[in-house]
Every structure is written in structure tokens, then in C-alpha cells.
Amino acid sequence: MRGLIVGALVVLAACQTPVSEPVPVAQPLPANLIGAAERSRAPGIVAAIIRDGRVVQAYAWGGMACDGSGAADINASYEIGSISKHITAVALLQLWERNRVDLDATVGTYLDDIPEAWRRVTLRQLLTHTSGVPDYEEAGGYGVYETSPTPAQVFAIVSARPLDFEPGTRWSYSNTGYFLLSLVVQRVSGERFGDYLREHLFGPLGMHHTFMGGYAPEGATLAQGCKPGDAPDAPRVDVRPITEASTFGAGGISSTLADWALWDEALHGGHILSLRAMEVLFTTQHLADGSDTGYAFGMFRTEYRGLPRLDHSGQTQGFSANYEHFPDRDVSMIVFANSYGSRFGGVVRGLEAQVLPDLSYDRLPVPTDPDPQRTAATRRALRQIALVEQPLDLLAPDVRAAATDPQMRSVLAPLRLHAEHADQVVFLRSDPPDGEYTRDIYKSVIDGETSYLLFTWHAGLLAGLRIEDE
């Protein structure tokens, strides 16, 4: 982290308000990413590469309306979904630095009208998804985000269920946890949650087009949220903007590319939280058995081809988003799409290759295969998962179940062409083992189109497979 201020908390109100620099003129997506954008099922996508608090490159593809009309606007506000959790965690840490909350106190210390079973879980467990509090989104679906429920109505979706596990013993993603944390911020500060964010975070940082659902500033341009139609070829359907009451800080914030650049610089530049709070924010949680969850406060800590990465994705009933920050390179990227269920992973991976060209698989030469027998087994495993080629003896139980599940055929369909040309799948490299798991990367070139297949193995069986295109 650069420029961190050691010692006292930096009080935003005392700082000069940052000025949002104009976003560069939007460029079309690179030609090699157009296919990935078209497969995303989103009417439009905007993206930015961020360095030193500035958008240094902005991209736009597709349209603003659900029918694809109207050019995608890089200055519009998009719902960022669960990336909001990161901001909620920062808001709570502000209060922690002021000794207003204790991260290891129970949520029942601050909230009265919550199910009794939840009262004993701590704020830290809620922040790190280790609380066991059931996820109301998983139980109730995305339809709740198009309503304006009371907290009691949200709790009622899962209040009859017991905790999913003993707090601190497992990791399980829970939007309910961040809904509760938002109410804690609201109760302790004495301000409505959206007001708190505007007064203590967005306003002081100059993020004047970032807001909680229902707080859109006058004159803001809002992208139209969409969801796919009921049938594969049905037109997309407009959805209403998300409301604060349905999600609070679990997923209710909207932002622009330029505003997110200000957030990225202020956070990683040490202008929001002290060094002590930053360490808490980005420290991953360990379970009772000592295992590392890989999740900190509202942010995953992962790696991109060996390079440390902070990342989170987000989705609402009408939008999808993805944020990644690479602290060792001081560069970030943000991608917004105005549709629920947007499959824009190919666009994200292509931009990663552009941001970090030295890590691109395209630059790796194809070596002499060090283990032809392994490659033969890999090709057989590919045919087994994609073509259900018996005896499925190379597939782990859950992968075997997916391969034979009719409802998974559409998900696995992109693998079929590679499986039909498995003899053209060639070894590229192996990554260092991750505990009991190993990963091999293979290159597949079909009709001039290059893809990379990432095979994950456990105990000699295929435990995971994904496609990466650049």
C-alpha cells in the first residue's frame, strides 16, 4: 500500500475534497473481446483501468437500454451489487477507530429486534461470512430487491432457520450478515445508512454520483437495469432500481467509473483509514480449525497467476459488476454491465491480460510436453466432463454429478467444442500446488481461436475446469 499515514485516523472532513478528473473518451472494446461481450448476455458493458486515482483507459460496448439501443455511457451510475460490502466494512471500521463499536462484540449488543439465534454472533464474524447466519438472498431470491421491505420482513425470510453452522467454524456467504452490519452503522451513528455514506465517505471524497439505492442525486444518469427474459430468445426485461430497504450495504450502492477511481485511490492511498484499520480490513479470517478462508472484510484476497489481488464481484436484479486491485502493481480495473446474470468473465480476463501483459498466457511458448501420459489423461477427462464419455473414472464425485445433470448441459456447453478436438489441446504449464490441489494449464486452438483450459486436480481426479480467453 502506498502513501499510508501511520498513526492517527485521517479525518476526511478536514481534507481537501478531491476533484474527479474527466474520464477519457470511451474506446471500443478491443476486437479480441467483442465475442466475449456478445456472449455476456448484457445489453451494455463499461470498464475502466485505474492508476493513481485516475481512469487511464475507459471502454464502452453495447447499449444503455435493455433492447441494446442507446450507446453505453461511461459516465452513468451502475449498481455495483455485493462490491457494496467492501464500502460497508470501511464505514464500520471508521466507527471502530472512533471507539464506537467493538468488532468482537456480539451483534445483539447493538441491535434488539433481531432473531434470538443471531444475537450471539460477532461483528467480525458477520464481516467475514463466518457467522452461520442464513443468507436471505439464497432463500428468497432476487425478487426481494425489487421491493421495499422492513428489516423484520427481510429477517422473516430466514428467521425460522437455525444458524447454518456454529459461528467461526465455517465460511458461507451471507447477505443477511451485511444487512445486519448496515443496521449497526445506522444505530451507532444515529444516521440513516445512506446518509452516513454520503456524509462521511462519498461527499468528502468527491464521489458525487455514488449513492445508496433511493438516494440518486439530481441530474445523475442512471443505466437501465435489465434481466433476461423467461425464454432463451425472449427480450430482456426492465427492472426497477434497487432500494435501500431491500439490501442496505449488502448490495445497494451505485457508482460511476470516475467515482470508483476516487474510491480506489483514497482507500489504497491511505486517505480513508489508518494503517491499523487497513491491516484489519485486508486480513483474511481464519476458522476455528486454523484454516484460512481467503476472505477479509468485504473483499477476497486471491492471486492472479501468482500476483496478489484484492477482488469482489457484485450482482443485483438488474446489474453485474467486477472489481480487482493489484497492490504490487498499483493498478485496478472495474467492469459494469446493466443486466442480471451477465457472463462477462471473458471480458474481465481479457482486460486482465491487457493490464498485466507480462502475465498473459499468450506470451507463453508451448513447451515440449514433459508428461504425455498426463496429457492423455487430461484429454480423456475433458471428454468425460463435456461429452459424458464413459466411464467417467477421472472425474471427482461433484464434477461427475455435474457432467450427468441435464440442467448443467448449457453451463458445460462451451467445453464441448474443445472436447471434440481434444487432440489439439496441448500442455502449456503447471502452477505450484495449492495444498492438496494441483492445476495444469492447456492451450486449445480451434479454427484460429485460442482458449486456455485450466484443469484442477485432487487425488488424481478432475476437481474443476474452466476456460480462460484472452
N, C-alpha and C positions, 0 to 999 in steps of 0.2 A: 504494500500500500504506500502511495507516495504522499509526501507532504502532511503526514499525520501530526496533529498537535498534541503533545504529551501534557497531561495534567488536567487542568480544569475543563469543564464542559464548555464547548463553544456555544454561545447563546446566539441563535440565528437572528433574533430581532435586533441585535446590536451590529450585525454585519451589513455591509452594503448589499442591497438587493442585486443579485446577478442579472445580467441582461441576456435574454435569449437571442442568440445570433440567428440571422436568417438561414433557413435550410437551403442548401444548394439546390439548383434546378434539378428536378427529378430526372433520373436517367431510366431508360427502359431496362428491364432485367436482362442480364447477359443472355445471349442466344442459347447457351447450353442449359439455361434454367427455365426456358419457356415451357418445355414439355412438363417439367415438374410442377410449374404453376398451373398449367391446364389440368393436371391430374389432381390438384389440391381440392377441387370442388368448390373453391371460393370464387365469388364474383370478382374480387379485387384483393391485391396484396400491396402493402407498402413496407419498406425496410430501410434501415439506416445502419451505417458503420460509424462508430463514435470514438473519437480520440480527444482527450483533454477538454471534455465538456462541449465539443462541437460535433455536429453532424458533418462528417467529411465526405460522405457519399450517401445519396438517397436514391431509392429505386421505387418505381411505381409500375404496376401491371394491372390490367383489367379495369373494372368499373366500380362505382360507388353504390349503385342501386343493385337490388337482388337479381334483376334481369341482365346485369352486366353493362348497363348503359351508364353514361357519365364517367369521366376519367377518374380513377382512384386518386385521392387528394392526399399528398404527403403532409399537409398542414391540418388535416382533420383529426378529431379526437376519436380514438378507438377504445372499446372496453378491453382491459388487459386481464380480466379474469383472476386466476389464482396468483399471478405476479403481485397482486394487491397484498398478499400475505407478507411479503417482504417489507412493504411500507408499514403495515400494521405492527410488525415486530419492531421496527425503528421507532414508531410512536410510543410503544410500550417501554422501550429502553430509554427514551427521553424521560419518562416518568420515573423509571428506576434510578437514573442518575440524579434525579431530584429527591430521591428517598421517598417517593410517593407510593411505590409498590415494591414488594419483595418477590423476586422471581420464584423462590422456593416456598412461598405461601400457597395455601390452597385457594382455588377459585371461590370456594364458599366464604372465604374471608372478605371478599369484595362484592359478591352477588348473592342475593337472598332467594329470589324467585326462580330457582333452577332445580331440576330433578335431584333428589337426595343422593342418588348413586354417584352423581358427578361432583359433589361438593368437596370430596377429598383429593381430587387430582390437583396438581400444582400448575402454576402458570408456565413453568419451564416445560412440563410435560405437554401442555396444550401447544406451546410454541413449536415443539419438536415432533409432534404427532406420535407421542408415546403415552398418551393418556388413557387410551381404551374407550374414550367417548365415541359412540357410534356416529357415522357420517350421515347427516340428514340429506345430502345430495344423492348419495348412493341409494338411500331408501326411498326418497321422494321424487327423484328425477329432476331434470332441468326446468320443468314446468313451474316450480316454485319461484323461479327468478322472474317470471312474468306477473307476479302478484306482489302485494304489499302486506305481508303477514305481520302479526305481532310476534315478539320473541316467544311468547307462550305457544303460539301456533307452530312456530318452527321447531321448538323443543318437542311438541307433541308428535312430530313425525317419527321420532326415535325414543321418546322418553319411556316407553313401555319395555324397551330392550335393556338388558343388563349391560354393564361395561363389556366391551369386546374381549378384554383381557385385563389382567392385573396391571395397574399403571406402572410403567417403567420396564416392563418385561418384553414388550414387542413394539414394532413400528407399524402403524396403519394410518394412512392419510385420512384426515377428518376435517371437513369444512366446519363442522359444529365447533371444533376447538377454537378456530379463529373468529367465529361468530361470537363466542363467549369472551374472547380477548378484547374484541371491539367494545363490548358492553363494559368490560373492566375499564378501558380507557375512558369511556363516556362517564362512568360512575365516579372514577377518581378525579377526573379533570373538571367535572361539573359542566362539560360542554357536549353538545351532540357530536357524534363521532365525525361526521362530515365537516362540521365547523372546526373541530380540533385540527384535522388535517390541513384545512385551508389556512388557519391562523398560525399554526406552529411549524408547518412543513412547506406546503405548496406556495403560499403567499410570500414568505421570506426568501424562498429560493427563486422567485420569479416564474414559477410554474403556473401561469395564469389560465392555462387551458387543460389543467389536470384537476379532476374533481371526483367526488363520490357520487354515485348514482342519484339523480334527482337534484344535483347542485350545479348543473351546467351553467357557466357564466353567459351573460347576454352576448350575443354575437358569435358564439362558438359554432364551428362547423362540425357536425356530428356525422360520422359514417353511418350508413343504414345497416343495421344488423339483420342477418338472414339465417335461415335454416333450410336444409334440403327438404324437398317435397316428400310425400309419403311413398311414391314410386320412384324407381331409379331415374326415369326420364321426366319426372314431374318438375314443374318450375319451382324455384326456391320461394320460400315464404318469408315476408317481412315479419320481424319480431319487434316488440316494444323495447325501449331501453331498460336496462336493469335498474332495480330500485334499491335504495339503501337498506330498507327494512328486510329485504329478502336475503341479504348476504353480508352487509356491512363490510368489514375488512377481510372477509374470506375470499371476496372476488368482485367487489363492486366499484372499482376505480376505473376511470377512463383517462387517457393521456394522449399526447401527440409525440411525434418523433423528436421535435425540438425540445419539448419539455423533458422528455426522458433523458436527453443528453445532459440537461442541467442536473437532474437527479443523479445520474451516473457519476458525474464529476464531483458533485457535492459530497456524495457518500464515500466514494473511493479516494477522494482527495482529503478526507478527514474534516469536512466542514459541517457535518451534522452531529456526529457523535465523537466522544473522546476515544483515545486509543484503548482504554479499558473496556468501554462499551463495544467498540469494534471487535475486539477479541471475543467477547461474549457472543456477538451477533453471528460471527463466522466460525464458531467452534461447533463441530458436529457432536451430536448426542450419542452417548454410549448407553447400552441397555444394562440390565442387572447382571447379565452373564458376561459383560465386558465387551460385547461385540459393538462395532461402530455402525450406526445407522446410515451415515453419509449425508444426513440432513442436519442443518444448523437451525437458525431462526428464520423461517420463511425462505430458505434457499438451500438448494442442493450443492454439495461440494463434490465435483466429479473430475474427470480428466477427458481431454480431447486429444487422443493419440499421444498420451503421455504428458500433455501440458495441463497444469492445474486450471480448473474452470469453476466459476460460480454460475449457476443457471436455474431457471424455473420457467415452466410453460404456464399458460392460462387459457381458460375457455369459459364462455358464458353461453346463454341460449342463442346468441347471435354473432359471437366473435371468437377468434382464436389468436393467441399471441405466444411469442417465444423471446426470452431474454438470456443473453450469455455475456459474461465478463471474464476476460483472461488477465488476471492481475500481473502475471510475469511479463506480459506484452503491453499492458496499459491500453487495451483496446476492447470495445464492446460491440455487440450487434443486437438489434431489436427488429422483430418482424411482427406485423399486424395483418390480420385477414378478417374481412367482415362476413364470416359465416361460422356457425357452429359446425364442428366436425371437420374443419379444414385439414387436409392431409398435406401440409406444406413442408414436411421433413426434407424432401429433396431440395427445396429452395434454401432451407437453413443450411444443409450440408454443403451446397454449392457456394453459399456466401462464406461459410467457414473456410473453405478451400481458398477463397479469394483473400480473406483477411489474413490467413496464415498459410501462404503459398508453400512455405518450406515443409509443411506437414501434409501436403496434398499427396494422395496415393498416385495421382497421375505422374508424379515425378519419380516414382519408384521403378527401377528396371525389373523386369521379370527374371528371376534368378534360375539357375539350374535347380530343378526340384530335388531337395535333399532327401525326400522320403516318398517315392512314387506309390508305395503301398498305402500311406496315409491319404494321398490324393485320391486313389481309387476308392477308399472307404468314404471319403468326403463326397465324391460324386454319387456314390450309392445312397448316402444319407440324404442328399439333395433330391434324388428321385423319389426316395421314400416319403419325404415330407410333402413334396409338391405334386407327385403323381400317384401317391399311395401305392407305391411299388412294394409288394410283399417281399420279405416277411416283416418289415418294419423293425428289424432287430437292432438298428443303430440309433433308434430314437428313444430319448428319455420318456418316462410314462406320460408326463403332461404334454410333451410335444407329439407323442403318438396319439393321444386323445384329440389334440387339435387337428392333426392330419386326417383323422377319420370322422370329424364332426362336420356334417353338411353345412352348418351355419358358418364355418370358418373357411369355406372354399373361396369366397370372394376376397377374404383377407390374404389368403395364401396364393391367390391367382397370379400376382406379379412374379412369383418364383417359377411358374410353370415353364415359361419360355427358356429360362436358364437350365431347368431340369431336362428339357427336351434336347438341349445342346450341351449336356453335361461334359462331353468330351472336350469342349472348348473352355471349360473352367480350369484355370491354371493357378498354381500356388504363387503367392506374392510374398507373404511374410507371416511370421508368428509373433504375437505380442507376449510380453512377460506374463507368467501365470498370475492369476488373481486368486490366491488361496487354493482351493481345490478345482478351480476352473481354468481352462486354457482357451485361447482364441486364435484362430487361424484366419487369414485374410486371403481370399482368392479373387482373381480377376476374370471377368466374363465379357467377351466382346462378341456381339451378335449383330450382324448387318451394319457394322461400323459404329454401333452404340456400345459404350463401355460402362459396365457396372462393377461394383465391388461387393462381394458377398462375405459377410462376417459370421463365421461359424464359432459358436461357443460350445465347448465340450466339458462334460463332467463324468468321471468314472468310465470313460470310453464311449459315452453316449452323447448324441446331439442334444444339448440343453437349450439352444437358442440359435436363431438365424435371422439376419436382417440384411437388407440391400442398402448400399450407400452409393449414390450417384454424384458425380462432380461435374 
